[in-house]
Amino acid sequence: METPGNGNGQMTEYADVQPAVINPMDAAPELFRASLDRRKENRNTLMEWIRSSLVEGRDFGSIMIKGQRSKPSLLKPGAEKIAGMLGLTPRFPNLCNYEDAVLDGKTLTYIILKCELHNQIGEVIGEGVGARSIETQDNGDLNKSLKMASKSAMIDATLRCAGISEIFTQDIEERPVYRSDNLDSSQQIHPAKSGDDELASEKQVSAVRGLIENPKVYPSEKRQIHGWVESGLLKSKAKELLDYYYGISVLVDGVWTKSSKGELERR
């Protein structure tokens, strides 16, 4: 096909050019089919890589709830691996707004960060949002809230961009496993006394199982609690757990009075 002259008095030829298509459903059938086949093959390759390369407990994790393992949750290291393999870089366009607010002396209550995943030429390929309550979730620690919100936003963006919500859910905050040396001196767990090594009562087991469903209990702690319950919870261990999370109460003049706060009240 010929077009008018190119400025030198000569006629030029060009190959047919497929016009830009805004809606994929408006593309030519053969091009649309080829595009779907290509993306399907690429996605299958990505899923194979994820299953073979991501490590459970480091890149993703799950917890036991009522005897069943939850849907795997994508963690930050896993999201970073996936984004890196796709050649995407996270950017947080509204982070500067919070930085400016702090410099202006404003009091912040919530952090809501947006994450954009940019390709190598700066195009936005995926977006996600992460929110955090500074006081409720992080005891007023602004720095921690910013880090946690950015982590959640990036994982959200990765899940959306890669289309992998079928195998992963949003991240769950991983915290240190419950240990006695994390407690203050008033809550130190002591060795069980003689006679305490019998199995916990049904009431104790039920109360401890309730911790597994409590949103304030961290996933790593839930896994350990579940292990204790499944392996045969002892009365001494049940008491330690309940005192640690719910606090210690003493009987004063016939009335039960809480003598120390539990960990759940601090979170």
Number of C-alpha atoms within 10 A of each C-alpha: 8 9 10 10 11 9 7 6 8 9 12 11 10 8 7 7 6 9 7 8 10 8 7 12 9 9 16 12 11 9 12 14 12 12 13 12 12 11 12 12 11 12 15 11 11 17 16 11 13 16 11 9 13 17 13 15 14 13 20 20 22 20 22 18 14 12 9 8 12 13 15 21 23 29 25 23 16 21 23 19 15 22 23 12 11 16 12 23 18 22 16 17 11 12 16 10 11 17 11 11 12 13 9 9 8 10 8 14 12 18 20 18 26 23 28 24 23 18 16 10 7 10 11 17 16 20 22 21 19 21 18 22 19 20 15 13 16 16 13 14 13 19 10 15 22 23 15 21 23 27 24 29 26 32 30 24 26 31 25 15 20 16 13 16 16 9 13 17 20 18 22 19 14 15 11 10 15 18 10 14 10 11 13 9 9 9 19 14 19 9 9 13 8 8 8 14 13 12 15 20 13 9 9 19 17 12 14 24 17 11 21 22 14 11 10 15 18 19 22 19 19 23 18 16 23 20 13 15 17 10 8 12 21 20 19 20 22 21 16 20 20 17 18 21 18 17 18 19 14 12 10 9 7 7 9 11 12 14 12 15 16 18 17 15 10 12 12
